[in-house]
Amino acid sequence: MTRYRLRTRPSQPFPGERTVARPGRGSEFYELRGYSQGDEPRFIDWRAYARTGRLYTRVFQAESPAKFTFFLDGSASMSLFGKAEYAERVFQLLAKASKAEGAHLWRAGHYRGKSNSIAEGPGALAGSPRPPGVSVLITDGLDELDWNKLLSRLKRVVLVQVMAPEELSPGLQEAMLSDVETGDRLEAGPEEAKAYQAALEAHLRMLKTISRRLGSYALLRVGEPITPALLKQGVLEER
């Protein structure tokens, strides 16, 4: 995985970047400032000179290495349909890809090859201090939370949502459903299945929109190849 790294910039325009914007030798434009003796001629903005008659130097943004704090969902819903085992594989792949920059586990310090799943689920993040750096959440995203508030509070986010094909398209006719988190039971038929599908699609759109404004997002289906899916959806990129 040394050839890949986690994406460290928002996938959609948003006022805020993952790296610290400061003058330096990076490749991203930072600002124009008045020319000072000793500035390298190759950084002079000749277009600005043509417009104003004054010399300006282009200053570029230096990127501070990102630090990643991983949160692995270990709540009861993750035990269904092989999600927990698949999420563990996703975690290991991403943690190894980010180890060079700095991989940490929420509540457990530096990553040393082992995961630390959180039984309380993402709700545990709501009442805790904001993790440093980029928060990498690996979860099914099905907890009843104010996800907008939670993700916005984290500020810099990589959200990898792990779901089973059975959850994304249940094909339900009639059944008695049981919530593994609360124990609540619900008799469901075609109408309930239709309402579920509509609510789920709206929920997925919301998570994707917020996460991509704060960083990046991927929806993975249990069993699909992990690396190609993360590359295609912009969570991983070439170094």
N, C-alpha and C positions, 0 to 999 in steps of 0.2 A: 504493500500500500504506500510505499515511499514516493511513488510517482503521482499520488493524488493528495489533495488537501481539502479541508472544509472551506466552502465559500465564506468569505468574510465581509461581503458587502450586500446590502439589501437587493433583492431580486426585482423590486419595484421601487419607483422614485419615492423617497421619504426624507424629511429633513433630519438627517442623522446618519452617520456612517459607522461601520464596525471598527475601523482603524482611527487613531487619533490624528486629526488634521493639524499638522504643524509643518513649518518650512523644512525642507530637506532634499534628499536626492532621489525621491521616488519618481514614479512615472505619471502620477496624477497631478494636473494643474492645480495650484493653490491660490496664487494671486499675482498681480503685477505690482511692482514697487519701483520707485525712481532709481535710475541707474546710479551706482556708486563706483568710485574708482576701484579697480581690482575685480569687478564682476566679469565673468567669462563672456566674451563676445557672442558665443554661440547661443546664449540664453537671452540676448537682446531681442525684444519684440519690435521688429522693423515695421510691422503694420501699424502699431501704436505710434511709432515715430512719424510715419507718413501722415497720420491723422492729426497729431498734436504738435509735431516739431520738437518733441522732448523724448529723451531716451528712457525706456523702461526695461526692466529685467523680469523675465518670467521666473517665478518661484514655484517649485513643485512640492507636493505633499510627501512627506516621509511616513511610511507605514510602520506603526508600532506592532510588533508581533502579537497576534491574538492569543488569548488564553481561553481555554474551553473548560466549562464546568458541566459535567454530564449528570443528567437526571434520568434514571431508568425506572419506569413505572412497574411496580410490583403488586398493584392492587388486584382484587379478586377477579375482575373482568379479564385481566391479562392471562389468566389460567385457561381460558377457553380457546378452543380451535388451534392450539399450538402457538398462540401469540407470544407467550413468555419465552419459549425456546428460540423462536425466530427473532424476537427483539434482542435477545442476548447476542445473537450473531451480528445483528446490526450494530449494537453497542461496541462489540469487540473490533469490528471493522473501522468504525469511526474513531474510536479511542486511539487505535494504532496509527491511523492516518494523521491525527492531530498531536501525537505525543511529542514531536519535535518542537511544536510551538508552546506546548504546555497543557497536558490533559489532567484534569482533576475530577474527582467524584464528589457529588454533593454529600456532605456529612462524613466523608471518608478520606479526604486528602488526595495526594497524588495517585494517579493511576499506575498500578504496578502489575497489570495483567489480569486482575479480577474485578468483577462488577460489584455493584452495591445497589440492589433493587429496593425501592421504597414502598413498603406495604400500604402506606396511607394514600398513595397515589399523588397526582399533581397538586391536590389541595394542600399538601404539606408545604408547598412553596409559598402559599398565600400569606401565611403568618410568620414567615422567616425572613431574615435579612437577604437582600438581593445578592445572588452569587456574583463573584467578580468575573469580568470578561464576558464571553459569549456563553449563554446558557443553551445546552443541547438537550432537548427533551425527546425521549423515545417513549411513546405512549400510544394507547388506542384513542385517546382524546374523547372518551365517552363519559367522563365524570361530569356531574352536574355542577359546573363552576361558571363564574363570570370570566370566560376565557379572554375576552377583550381586556378586562382589567388586569388579569394575571400576566398575560403576555406583554402588555404595555408596560407593566411595572418592571418586568425583567429587562426591557429596553433592547437588548441585543439577543436575538433568538435564532436557533436552528430547530425547527420542529419536524420530527420524523414520526408520522402517524402510521402505526402498524395495525392493520385490520385484516380479518379473514374474509374470503370471498362470500361465505355464508352470511356475514354481517352486512356486507355491501349490497347483496342481492339475495335476500332470504327465500324468495319464491314461496312465501307462506300462503296456505289456504285456510286451515283451521288448526289452532294449537293453544295450549295453555303455557304461557311464558312466565318465567321466574327470573327476577332481577337478582343476580348473584351478589350485588353490593348491598341491597337493602332487604332482600327476601320477599319483596312484593310480588304478587302473582296477578296475571292479566290474561283473560280469555281473548284471543285474537283471531280475526278472520280476514277476508280480503280487504275490507275497508280499513282495518287497522294497519294492514301491511302497506296499503297505498299511502296512508298518512305518515307511517314510519319512514317510507322511502323519501317522501317530500321533505320531512323534517331533517333526515340525515343529509340529504343533498345540500340543504341550506346551511347546516352545521359545518359540513366540509368546506363549502365556499367561504364561510366566515373565517375558519381557521387558516385556510390558505391565504386569504387576502391579508389578514393581520400579520401572519408570520412572514410573508414575503415583503411586507413593508418594513419589518424589523430585522429581516435577515433572509432566511430561506426556508423552504417547506418541501416535503415529499410525502406522498401517500404510498405506502408499500403494502402489497397483498401477501399474506403468508404463503410462502412457497416460491415466490418469483425471485429471479436472480437479483441480488442486492446491489452490487456495484453498478451494473448498467442502469438500473432504475434511479439510483442516486445521482449518477452523472447526467442522465436525461432530464431530471427534474431540478438540477442546479444546486444540489446540496454538496456534491463533490465536484472538483475541477482539477485540471492538470496543474502540477506544480510548475 
